[in-house]
Amino acid sequence: MSNKNIDVIILSWDRAEDTKKAIISALEQKRVIVNIYVVDQGSKPECISDIEQFIGQFDNVYLKKNEFNTGVPGGRNQASSMGNGNFIVSLDNDAEFLSDLELFKVIEAFEFRHNTAVIAFNIKRFGTDKNDETSWSYGKSSSEWANKNFLTTRFVGAGHAIKRDLFEKVRGYDDKLFFLHEEVDLSRRFINLGHQIEYITNIGVGHKVSNENRVSWNTGRWVFHARNKTYLNLKMRMPIVNFIFHTLLLQVDGIKKGYFLDTAKAILSGFEMYKINKHTFNEEECLFNEKSERYYRKYTPGAGGNVFDRILLRIKEVFK
């Protein structure tokens, strides 16, 4: 095995006790050389002090303190830039590894998967053997697929591993997203460059799904969703007819949820984000090619049928 160096990145935002347990979980990993990079996103002073005092005991745990929340993708970019390990493992601050060999299994898996950019972990409800349904976004039945390895077009933020060289090649996450769909964007760019995303069932974390500092759908989460979906559809050069169709359905979905004005404003904000940032996009990463489109259609549930079937499926999702 050529390289056992691995970086674990953790974003902290209050939840001091959970964050310390996540760090301990990483420190306990065996048969690897691990460094842990914690980026604090503006926690309360007492939480910062607690975490800082705890981290001071270890010479392979590093803390960066931000005065305010820079967002999930921005924070992950910042934490990743602090290290130089061949692999970057992201762990939610309310999650812990299922065993002390999870990082060793990451290295083993990448050893034989030369075209895989991201390994998505099996996310369990903490302390149980049940799937964490809040972290299952693969469009498949978790009861049927959670115990199988499969290629996919996305991964989940609570626990995953990325090859550093490929991460740096695409300049990391799109930090303009701030929150929501950053994994979808990064996955799509990797796929367009010819790489794969793979869910591997025997690498896992237990996720506590803490409520503290979690954005709910009935507050800001829907606005981030609608804004970022619009921005990414434009960024990924969605054909104009498809874009109009998906934007209309997004607005209808917003009306159903009681967010008519919020959705309209979020869509306009997505346009503005695109206008400001479009000059920074790498066309090769954003545009489907024949190979990447074939991969995307094959491994996205519901995307492999004809156009009419895909339209019908999308309409049913909104009106169910």
Secondary structure, DSSP 8 states (H G I E B T S, - for coil): ----EEEEEEEESS-HHHHHHHHHHHHT--SSEEEEEEEEES--HHHHHHHHHHHTT-TTEEEEEESS---HHHHHHHHHHT---SEEEEE-TTEEESSTTHHHHHHHHHHT-TTEEEEEEEEEETTSSSB-GGG--SSS-HHHHTTS-EEES---TTEEEEEHHHHHHTTSS-GGG-SSSHHHHHHHHHHHTT-EEEEEEEEEEEE----TT---IIIIIHHHHHHHHHHHHHHTT--HHHHHHHHHHHHHHHHHTT-HHHHHHHHHHHHHHHHHHGGG--HHHHS--HHHHHHHHHHSTT-SS-HHHHHHHHHHHHH-
